[in-house]
Amino acid sequence: MSTGRPKAAAPHPQHADAERLDTAAAVLALLADRTRLALLARLGLGEADVTTLTEATGAARPSVSQHLAKLRLAGLVATRKDGRRVVYSLRHGHLRRLVDEALNVADHQIGSLPPHD
C-alpha cells in the first residue's frame, strides 16, 4: 500500500539478515553489562577520560579500563590523546540513541508509565 510519499533512500546499506542480526546481538550483549551501559550513557553526554568515567560509574578504575578496552575493541568507542590523558567518545550517534532508548524503557518500567511512540 502506498503512503503517497516518495520512498527515501536507505541511509545505511542493507546487509544479509544473518550478519545484521549477529552484529546487532553482539552490540546488545555489550550493552547488557551495567558498567558498560553506564560508561556509554556518560559518553553520550560528551567526551571523558578514565578518571571522569570512574567517578560517573562508581566502578573501580581497573574495571572501567577493562570495560573501555572491550568497547574500543568492539568499535563502539573512540579515543584520542590529550597530553598524557586518553579521552574517550562514542563512535556514532546511533549508539547514543540506543542507550538513551534503553534507559527510557527502564524509566517506563520503573515508573509504570504508559507506552508511547
C-alpha positions in Angstrom: 0.0 0.0 0.0 1.4 3.4 -1.0 1.5 6.3 1.5 1.7 8.9 -1.2 5.2 9.9 -0.2 8.3 9.1 -2.2 10.3 6.3 -0.7 13.5 7.7 0.8 16.8 6.0 0.1 18.0 3.8 2.9 20.7 5.7 4.9 22.6 2.5 5.5 23.5 -0.4 3.2 21.3 -3.4 3.9 23.5 -6.4 4.8 22.5 -10.0 4.9 19.9 -10.5 7.6 22.1 -13.1 9.5 25.1 -10.8 9.6 23.0 -7.8 10.7 21.3 -9.9 13.4 24.6 -11.3 14.7 26.2 -7.9 14.8 23.2 -6.3 16.5 23.1 -9.1 19.1 26.8 -8.6 19.8 26.2 -4.9 20.4 23.3 -5.5 22.6 25.3 -8.1 24.6 27.9 -5.5 25.3 25.1 -3.1 26.5 23.8 -5.9 28.8 26.5 -5.1 31.4 25.6 -2.4 33.9 29.1 -0.8 34.0 29.4 -0.7 30.2 25.9 0.7 29.9 26.8 3.4 32.5 30.0 4.2 30.6 28.1 4.6 27.3 25.4 6.7 28.9 28.1 9.0 30.3 29.9 9.2 27.0 26.6 10.1 25.4 26.9 13.4 27.2 30.4 14.0 25.7 34.0 13.0 25.8 35.5 11.9 29.0 38.7 10.5 30.4 39.1 7.4 32.7 39.0 9.4 35.9 35.8 11.1 34.9 34.2 7.8 33.8 35.3 6.1 37.0 33.6 8.9 39.1 30.5 8.8 36.9 30.0 5.0 37.1 31.2 4.4 40.7 33.2 1.4 39.4 36.8 0.7 40.2 39.3 2.2 37.9 40.7 -1.2 36.7 37.2 -2.4 35.9 36.4 0.8 34.0 39.6 0.4 32.0 38.8 -3.2 31.1 35.3 -2.3 30.0 36.5 0.6 27.9 39.0 -1.8 26.2 36.1 -4.1 25.3 34.1 -1.2 24.0 37.0 0.1 22.0 37.8 -3.4 20.6 34.2 -3.7 19.5 34.4 -0.3 17.7 31.8 1.4 19.9 34.1 4.0 21.4 37.0 6.0 20.0 40.0 7.5 21.8 42.2 10.5 21.3 45.3 11.6 23.3 45.1 14.9 25.2 48.6 15.3 26.6 49.0 12.3 28.9 45.3 11.6 29.1 43.3 9.3 26.9 39.9 10.8 26.1 37.0 8.5 25.1 34.0 9.3 23.0 31.1 7.4 21.3 31.8 6.4 17.7 28.4 7.5 16.4 25.0 8.9 17.4 23.2 5.6 16.8 24.8 4.2 19.9 23.9 7.2 22.0 20.3 6.9 20.9 20.2 3.2 21.5 21.5 3.7 25.1 19.0 6.6 25.6 16.1 4.4 24.4 17.1 1.5 26.7 17.1 3.9 29.6 13.8 5.3 28.5 12.3 1.8 28.5 13.7 1.4 32.0 12.0 4.7 33.1 8.7 3.4 31.8 9.1 0.0 33.6 10.2 1.6 36.9 7.6 4.3 36.9 4.7 2.2 35.3 4.4 4.8 32.6 2.1 4.2 29.7 3.7 3.2 26.4 4.0 5.7 23.6 5.8 6.2 20.3 
